Amino acid sequence: MDKYGYKMLFASTHDDETVVYDLGEANDPDMAMKMLSEPDVINMRKEAGVDLESQEVLSTISKHKIWQG
């Protein structure tokens, strides 16, 4: 994931484990999507039981602010 400038921050699932949500940080969202198209990543996700057709990006945050108190 370092190669693509991606860092996984958090992952969670429904109680029945049929839906997984993850929160990640990417320097470039296009590179993160490229990572997901790599054959070894695809195979690893399939072996883990991921339905690749069900993947969807819920939102991309392009601007942020850090408040310091």
N, C-alpha and C positions, 0 to 999 in steps of 0.2 A: 504494500500500500504506500510505502514511502516513495517508491519509484514514481507514483502517480500524484504525489502531493495530497494524499487522502488520509484522514485520521478518523477512526471510529470513536465516537464520544459516548454513545449510549445505545442500548438495544433493549427492547421490551416485547412482550407477547400477550395475547389474550389468555384468559385462564385455560382455555382448551387447546392452546398452542397452535391454532390454525392460521393466525395472522401475526406477523412480526413487524414491528416498527423499529427503525434505527435512525439515529441522528449522527451525522458525520460532518466533518469539516474538510473542504477541498479548496486548494489554491485556485483551481480552474475546474469548474463543473464538467467541461467537455473531457478533461483528462480522467475524471472519476468515471464517466460513462465509458470511456475507452477501456479502463481497467475491467469493467464488467463484461466487456466483449472479448477479453483474452480467453483463449481455449482452456488454459489451466484453471482460471477462475470459474468459468462456466462449468467445467467438470466437477470442481470442488463443491460448488453450490448445488448441482444436481445430486451429487452423492449425499449431501446433507438434507435432501428432500425439498429443495426450493422449487416451486412452480414458476419457472422463469417467465411464463406468459402473464403471470399475475402481478409482476413488478410494476410499480408506478411511483413517480416522484411526486410527493404531495405539495411541496413548495421549495423554492430556493430563496435563501435570504442573501441579498446582494449588498445591503448596507446595514451597518450595525453601529452601536455606540456603547462604550463601556463607561459606566458611571463609577466614580470613586468618591467615597465619603470621608 
